Amino acid sequence: MTDEQLALQAVSDAQRILEEYLEPMPRNNERVILDKLVEVLERPELLVAVTRMQGGR
């Protein structure tokens, strides 16, 4: 997968998680949602890809 594809996949996954959270239902799962978002956004391959896209900063 290219760096751009990895980034787009992560954004798509994060959007899906937020959509689930925004569905009208009782909210007692904020920590679960946060954990899912962190899991998506801290994928090692994503972090490497973002660093490369930023020019190695």
mmCIF file as gemmi writes it, N, C-alpha and C atoms, coordinates in Angstrom:
data_model
loop_
_atom_site.group_PDB
_atom_site.id
_atom_site.type_symbol
_atom_site.label_atom_id
_atom_site.label_alt_id
_atom_site.label_comp_id
_atom_site.label_asym_id
_atom_site.label_entity_id
_atom_site.label_seq_id
_atom_site.pdbx_PDB_ins_code
_atom_site.Cartn_x
_atom_site.Cartn_y
_atom_site.Cartn_z
_atom_site.occupancy
_atom_site.B_iso_or_equiv
_atom_site.pdbx_formal_charge
_atom_site.auth_seq_id
_atom_site.auth_asym_id
_atom_site.pdbx_PDB_model_num
ATOM 1 N N . MET Axp A 1 ? 0.845 -1.177 0 1 0 ? 1 A 1
ATOM 2 C CA . MET Axp A 1 ? 0 0 0 1 0 ? 1 A 1
ATOM 3 C C . MET Axp A 1 ? 0.889 1.239 0 1 0 ? 1 A 1
ATOM 4 N N . THR Axp A 2 ? 0.504 2.249 -0.751 1 0 ? 2 A 1
ATOM 5 C CA . THR Axp A 2 ? 1.287 3.486 -0.75 1 0 ? 2 A 1
ATOM 6 C C . THR Axp A 2 ? 1.015 4.276 0.531 1 0 ? 2 A 1
ATOM 7 N N . ASP Axp A 3 ? 1.875 5.252 0.788 1 0 ? 3 A 1
ATOM 8 C CA . ASP Axp A 3 ? 1.677 6.101 1.965 1 0 ? 3 A 1
ATOM 9 C C . ASP Axp A 3 ? 0.315 6.785 1.914 1 0 ? 3 A 1
ATOM 10 N N . GLU Axp A 4 ? -0.04 7.275 0.74 1 0 ? 4 A 1
ATOM 11 C CA . GLU Axp A 4 ? -1.323 7.959 0.584 1 0 ? 4 A 1
ATOM 12 C C . GLU Axp A 4 ? -2.492 7.008 0.842 1 0 ? 4 A 1
ATOM 13 N N . GLN Axp A 5 ? -2.379 5.784 0.363 1 0 ? 5 A 1
ATOM 14 C CA . GLN Axp A 5 ? -3.437 4.799 0.586 1 0 ? 5 A 1
ATOM 15 C C . GLN Axp A 5 ? -3.569 4.475 2.074 1 0 ? 5 A 1
ATOM 16 N N . LEU Axp A 6 ? -2.437 4.345 2.769 1 0 ? 6 A 1
ATOM 17 C CA . LEU Axp A 6 ? -2.47 4.089 4.209 1 0 ? 6 A 1
ATOM 18 C C . LEU Axp A 6 ? -3.156 5.241 4.942 1 0 ? 6 A 1
ATOM 19 N N . ALA Axp A 7 ? -2.823 6.47 4.562 1 0 ? 7 A 1
ATOM 20 C CA . ALA Axp A 7 ? -3.431 7.635 5.203 1 0 ? 7 A 1
ATOM 21 C C . ALA Axp A 7 ? -4.926 7.691 4.918 1 0 ? 7 A 1
ATOM 22 N N . LEU Axp A 8 ? -5.31 7.452 3.682 1 0 ? 8 A 1
ATOM 23 C CA . LEU Axp A 8 ? -6.732 7.474 3.33 1 0 ? 8 A 1
ATOM 24 C C . LEU Axp A 8 ? -7.499 6.375 4.052 1 0 ? 8 A 1
ATOM 25 N N . GLN Axp A 9 ? -6.9 5.213 4.184 1 0 ? 9 A 1
ATOM 26 C CA . GLN Axp A 9 ? -7.553 4.115 4.901 1 0 ? 9 A 1
ATOM 27 C C . GLN Axp A 9 ? -7.756 4.48 6.37 1 0 ? 9 A 1
ATOM 28 N N . ALA Axp A 10 ? -6.747 5.097 6.974 1 0 ? 10 A 1
ATOM 29 C CA . ALA Axp A 10 ? -6.863 5.496 8.378 1 0 ? 10 A 1
ATOM 30 C C . ALA Axp A 10 ? -7.96 6.55 8.557 1 0 ? 10 A 1
ATOM 31 N N . VAL Axp A 11 ? -8.021 7.516 7.652 1 0 ? 11 A 1
ATOM 32 C CA . VAL Axp A 11 ? -9.073 8.537 7.738 1 0 ? 11 A 1
ATOM 33 C C . VAL Axp A 11 ? -10.441 7.888 7.583 1 0 ? 11 A 1
ATOM 34 N N . SER Axp A 12 ? -10.557 6.983 6.641 1 0 ? 12 A 1
ATOM 35 C CA . SER Axp A 12 ? -11.825 6.282 6.428 1 0 ? 12 A 1
ATOM 36 C C . SER Axp A 12 ? -12.223 5.477 7.663 1 0 ? 12 A 1
ATOM 37 N N . ASP Axp A 13 ? -11.279 4.777 8.25 1 0 ? 13 A 1
ATOM 38 C CA . ASP Axp A 13 ? -11.553 3.995 9.461 1 0 ? 13 A 1
ATOM 39 C C . ASP Axp A 13 ? -11.972 4.906 10.61 1 0 ? 13 A 1
ATOM 40 N N . ALA Axp A 14 ? -11.279 6.026 10.764 1 0 ? 14 A 1
ATOM 41 C CA . ALA Axp A 14 ? -11.615 6.969 11.831 1 0 ? 14 A 1
ATOM 42 C C . ALA Axp A 14 ? -13.006 7.562 11.618 1 0 ? 14 A 1
ATOM 43 N N . GLN Axp A 15 ? -13.333 7.884 10.385 1 0 ? 15 A 1
ATOM 44 C CA . GLN Axp A 15 ? -14.67 8.413 10.088 1 0 ? 15 A 1
ATOM 45 C C . GLN Axp A 15 ? -15.751 7.394 10.433 1 0 ? 15 A 1
ATOM 46 N N . ARG Axp A 16 ? -15.507 6.135 10.107 1 0 ? 16 A 1
ATOM 47 C CA . ARG Axp A 16 ? -16.471 5.079 10.42 1 0 ? 16 A 1
ATOM 48 C C . ARG Axp A 16 ? -16.677 4.957 11.929 1 0 ? 16 A 1
ATOM 49 N N . ILE Axp A 17 ? -15.598 5.029 12.677 1 0 ? 17 A 1
ATOM 50 C CA . ILE Axp A 17 ? -15.683 4.941 14.135 1 0 ? 17 A 1
ATOM 51 C C . ILE Axp A 17 ? -16.485 6.124 14.688 1 0 ? 17 A 1
ATOM 52 N N . LEU Axp A 18 ? -16.229 7.318 14.173 1 0 ? 18 A 1
ATOM 53 C CA . LEU Axp A 18 ? -16.969 8.497 14.637 1 0 ? 18 A 1
ATOM 54 C C . LEU Axp A 18 ? -18.436 8.431 14.242 1 0 ? 18 A 1
ATOM 55 N N . GLU Axp A 19 ? -18.72 7.899 13.061 1 0 ? 19 A 1
ATOM 56 C CA . GLU Axp A 19 ? -20.113 7.738 12.648 1 0 ? 19 A 1
ATOM 57 C C . GLU Axp A 19 ? -20.851 6.8 13.602 1 0 ? 19 A 1
ATOM 58 N N . GLU Axp A 20 ? -20.204 5.719 14.01 1 0 ? 20 A 1
ATOM 59 C CA . GLU Axp A 20 ? -20.805 4.807 14.976 1 0 ? 20 A 1
ATOM 60 C C . GLU Axp A 20 ? -21.104 5.547 16.283 1 0 ? 20 A 1
ATOM 61 N N . TYR Axp A 21 ? -20.155 6.37 16.711 1 0 ? 21 A 1
ATOM 62 C CA . TYR Axp A 21 ? -20.325 7.107 17.958 1 0 ? 21 A 1
ATOM 63 C C . TYR Axp A 21 ? -21.485 8.1 17.869 1 0 ? 21 A 1
ATOM 64 N N . LEU Axp A 22 ? -21.656 8.707 16.701 1 0 ? 22 A 1
ATOM 65 C CA . LEU Axp A 22 ? -22.675 9.74 16.537 1 0 ? 22 A 1
ATOM 66 C C . LEU Axp A 22 ? -24.076 9.183 16.31 1 0 ? 22 A 1
ATOM 67 N N . GLU Axp A 23 ? -24.2 7.872 16.171 1 0 ? 23 A 1
ATOM 68 C CA . GLU Axp A 23 ? -25.526 7.283 16.021 1 0 ? 23 A 1
ATOM 69 C C . GLU Axp A 23 ? -26.329 7.545 17.294 1 0 ? 23 A 1
ATOM 70 N N . PRO Axp A 24 ? -27.634 7.844 17.125 1 0 ? 24 A 1
ATOM 71 C CA . PRO Axp A 24 ? -28.442 8.134 18.309 1 0 ? 24 A 1
ATOM 72 C C . PRO Axp A 24 ? -28.648 6.885 19.17 1 0 ? 24 A 1
ATOM 73 N N . MET Axp A 25 ? -27.977 6.856 20.276 1 0 ? 25 A 1
ATOM 74 C CA . MET Axp A 25 ? -28.092 5.753 21.226 1 0 ? 25 A 1
ATOM 75 C C . MET Axp A 25 ? -27.491 6.221 22.543 1 0 ? 25 A 1
ATOM 76 N N . PRO Axp A 26 ? -27.782 5.529 23.612 1 0 ? 26 A 1
ATOM 77 C CA . PRO Axp A 26 ? -27.157 5.915 24.886 1 0 ? 26 A 1
ATOM 78 C C . PRO Axp A 26 ? -25.637 5.841 24.776 1 0 ? 26 A 1
ATOM 79 N N . ARG Axp A 27 ? -24.972 6.833 25.342 1 0 ? 27 A 1
ATOM 80 C CA . ARG Axp A 27 ? -23.517 6.886 25.235 1 0 ? 27 A 1
ATOM 81 C C . ARG Axp A 27 ? -22.875 6.535 26.572 1 0 ? 27 A 1
ATOM 82 N N . ASN Axp A 28 ? -22.288 5.389 26.616 1 0 ? 28 A 1
ATOM 83 C CA . ASN Axp A 28 ? -21.504 5.009 27.789 1 0 ? 28 A 1
ATOM 84 C C . ASN Axp A 28 ? -20.224 4.319 27.338 1 0 ? 28 A 1
ATOM 85 N N . ASN Axp A 29 ? -19.877 4.564 26.078 1 0 ? 29 A 1
ATOM 86 C CA . ASN Axp A 29 ? -18.739 3.861 25.497 1 0 ? 29 A 1
ATOM 87 C C . ASN Axp A 29 ? -17.679 4.827 24.97 1 0 ? 29 A 1
ATOM 88 N N . GLU Axp A 30 ? -17.59 6.018 25.562 1 0 ? 30 A 1
ATOM 89 C CA . GLU Axp A 30 ? -16.619 6.999 25.074 1 0 ? 30 A 1
ATOM 90 C C . GLU Axp A 30 ? -15.199 6.448 25.091 1 0 ? 30 A 1
ATOM 91 N N . ARG Axp A 31 ? -14.861 5.711 26.139 1 0 ? 31 A 1
ATOM 92 C CA . ARG Axp A 31 ? -13.5 5.173 26.241 1 0 ? 31 A 1
ATOM 93 C C . ARG Axp A 31 ? -13.232 4.15 25.135 1 0 ? 31 A 1
ATOM 94 N N . VAL Axp A 32 ? -14.222 3.346 24.81 1 0 ? 32 A 1
ATOM 95 C CA . VAL Axp A 32 ? -14.069 2.355 23.739 1 0 ? 32 A 1
ATOM 96 C C . VAL Axp A 32 ? -13.839 3.06 22.415 1 0 ? 32 A 1
ATOM 97 N N . ILE Axp A 33 ? -14.602 4.107 22.151 1 0 ? 33 A 1
ATOM 98 C CA . ILE Axp A 33 ? -14.455 4.869 20.913 1 0 ? 33 A 1
ATOM 99 C C . ILE Axp A 33 ? -13.075 5.502 20.852 1 0 ? 33 A 1
ATOM 100 N N . LEU Axp A 34 ? -12.652 6.114 21.943 1 0 ? 34 A 1
ATOM 101 C CA . LEU Axp A 34 ? -11.333 6.731 21.989 1 0 ? 34 A 1
ATOM 102 C C . LEU Axp A 34 ? -10.234 5.695 21.751 1 0 ? 34 A 1
ATOM 103 N N . ASP Axp A 35 ? -10.365 4.541 22.371 1 0 ? 35 A 1
ATOM 104 C CA . ASP Axp A 35 ? -9.375 3.477 22.178 1 0 ? 35 A 1
ATOM 105 C C . ASP Axp A 35 ? -9.316 3.032 20.718 1 0 ? 35 A 1
ATOM 106 N N . LYS Axp A 36 ? -10.479 2.926 20.071 1 0 ? 36 A 1
ATOM 107 C CA . LYS Axp A 36 ? -10.512 2.534 18.66 1 0 ? 36 A 1
ATOM 108 C C . LYS Axp A 36 ? -9.827 3.577 17.787 1 0 ? 36 A 1
ATOM 109 N N . LEU Axp A 37 ? -10.088 4.859 18.069 1 0 ? 37 A 1
ATOM 110 C CA . LEU Axp A 37 ? -9.457 5.925 17.294 1 0 ? 37 A 1
ATOM 111 C C . LEU Axp A 37 ? -7.942 5.927 17.478 1 0 ? 37 A 1
ATOM 112 N N . VAL Axp A 38 ? -7.498 5.757 18.701 1 0 ? 38 A 1
ATOM 113 C CA . VAL Axp A 38 ? -6.058 5.711 18.966 1 0 ? 38 A 1
ATOM 114 C C . VAL Axp A 38 ? -5.432 4.532 18.24 1 0 ? 38 A 1
ATOM 115 N N . GLU Axp A 39 ? -6.108 3.393 18.269 1 0 ? 39 A 1
ATOM 116 C CA . GLU Axp A 39 ? -5.592 2.205 17.575 1 0 ? 39 A 1
ATOM 117 C C . GLU Axp A 39 ? -5.405 2.477 16.081 1 0 ? 39 A 1
ATOM 118 N N . VAL Axp A 40 ? -6.37 3.165 15.476 1 0 ? 40 A 1
ATOM 119 C CA . VAL Axp A 40 ? -6.291 3.471 14.045 1 0 ? 40 A 1
ATOM 120 C C . VAL Axp A 40 ? -5.174 4.475 13.774 1 0 ? 40 A 1
ATOM 121 N N . LEU Axp A 41 ? -5.139 5.551 14.567 1 0 ? 41 A 1
ATOM 122 C CA . LEU Axp A 41 ? -4.224 6.65 14.27 1 0 ? 41 A 1
ATOM 123 C C . LEU Axp A 41 ? -2.793 6.401 14.723 1 0 ? 41 A 1
ATOM 124 N N . GLU Axp A 42 ? -2.576 5.369 15.527 1 0 ? 42 A 1
ATOM 125 C CA . GLU Axp A 42 ? -1.219 5.055 15.966 1 0 ? 42 A 1
ATOM 126 C C . GLU Axp A 42 ? -0.694 3.755 15.353 1 0 ? 42 A 1
ATOM 127 N N . ARG Axp A 43 ? -1.289 3.346 14.241 1 0 ? 43 A 1
ATOM 128 C CA . ARG Axp A 43 ? -0.749 2.181 13.547 1 0 ? 43 A 1
ATOM 129 C C . ARG Axp A 43 ? 0.682 2.499 13.125 1 0 ? 43 A 1
ATOM 130 N N . PRO Axp A 44 ? 1.626 1.619 13.453 1 0 ? 44 A 1
ATOM 131 C CA . PRO Axp A 44 ? 3.032 1.896 13.131 1 0 ? 44 A 1
ATOM 132 C C . PRO Axp A 44 ? 3.255 2.218 11.653 1 0 ? 44 A 1
ATOM 133 N N . GLU Axp A 45 ? 2.616 1.47 10.769 1 0 ? 45 A 1
ATOM 134 C CA . GLU Axp A 45 ? 2.82 1.728 9.342 1 0 ? 45 A 1
ATOM 135 C C . GLU Axp A 45 ? 2.256 3.088 8.93 1 0 ? 45 A 1
ATOM 136 N N . LEU Axp A 46 ? 1.202 3.533 9.605 1 0 ? 46 A 1
ATOM 137 C CA . LEU Axp A 46 ? 0.641 4.855 9.318 1 0 ? 46 A 1
ATOM 138 C C . LEU Axp A 46 ? 1.58 5.951 9.802 1 0 ? 46 A 1
ATOM 139 N N . LEU Axp A 47 ? 2.121 5.784 10.985 1 0 ? 47 A 1
ATOM 140 C CA . LEU Axp A 47 ? 3.05 6.784 11.51 1 0 ? 47 A 1
ATOM 141 C C . LEU Axp A 47 ? 4.268 6.944 10.607 1 0 ? 47 A 1
ATOM 142 N N . VAL Axp A 48 ? 4.782 5.84 10.104 1 0 ? 48 A 1
ATOM 143 C CA . VAL Axp A 48 ? 5.921 5.881 9.189 1 0 ? 48 A 1
ATOM 144 C C . VAL Axp A 48 ? 5.513 6.564 7.887 1 0 ? 48 A 1
ATOM 145 N N . ALA Axp A 49 ? 4.347 6.216 7.361 1 0 ? 49 A 1
ATOM 146 C CA . ALA Axp A 49 ? 3.88 6.797 6.107 1 0 ? 49 A 1
ATOM 147 C C . ALA Axp A 49 ? 3.688 8.313 6.237 1 0 ? 49 A 1
ATOM 148 N N . VAL Axp A 50 ? 3.096 8.75 7.333 1 0 ? 50 A 1
ATOM 149 C CA . VAL Axp A 50 ? 2.88 10.19 7.537 1 0 ? 50 A 1
ATOM 150 C C . VAL Axp A 50 ? 4.217 10.917 7.649 1 0 ? 50 A 1
ATOM 151 N N . THR Axp A 51 ? 5.157 10.326 8.348 1 0 ? 51 A 1
ATOM 152 C CA . THR Axp A 51 ? 6.49 10.93 8.461 1 0 ? 51 A 1
ATOM 153 C C . THR Axp A 51 ? 7.132 11.072 7.087 1 0 ? 51 A 1
ATOM 154 N N . ARG Axp A 52 ? 7.012 10.056 6.256 1 0 ? 52 A 1
ATOM 155 C CA . ARG Axp A 52 ? 7.573 10.146 4.902 1 0 ? 52 A 1
ATOM 156 C C . ARG Axp A 52 ? 6.872 11.228 4.093 1 0 ? 52 A 1
ATOM 157 N N . MET Axp A 53 ? 5.546 11.302 4.202 1 0 ? 53 A 1
ATOM 158 C CA . MET Axp A 53 ? 4.806 12.316 3.446 1 0 ? 53 A 1
ATOM 159 C C . MET Axp A 53 ? 5.135 13.732 3.921 1 0 ? 53 A 1
ATOM 160 N N . GLN Axp A 54 ? 5.533 13.869 5.164 1 0 ? 54 A 1
ATOM 161 C CA . GLN Axp A 54 ? 5.918 15.173 5.704 1 0 ? 54 A 1
ATOM 162 C C . GLN Axp A 54 ? 7.376 15.508 5.373 1 0 ? 54 A 1
ATOM 163 N N . GLY Axp A 55 ? 8.016 14.656 4.649 1 0 ? 55 A 1
ATOM 164 C CA . GLY Axp A 55 ? 9.391 14.918 4.256 1 0 ? 55 A 1
ATOM 165 C C . GLY Axp A 55 ? 10.411 14.469 5.274 1 0 ? 55 A 1
ATOM 166 N N . GLY Axp A 56 ? 10.057 13.506 6.101 1 0 ? 56 A 1
ATOM 167 C CA . GLY Axp A 56 ? 11.001 12.937 7.048 1 0 ? 56 A 1
ATOM 168 C C . GLY Axp A 56 ? 11.181 13.732 8.325 1 0 ? 56 A 1
ATOM 169 N N . ARG Axp A 57 ? 10.31 14.694 8.589 1 0 ? 57 A 1
ATOM 170 C CA . ARG Axp A 57 ? 10.442 15.511 9.811 1 0 ? 57 A 1
ATOM 171 C C . ARG Axp A 57 ? 10.354 14.68 11.052 1 0 ? 57 A 1
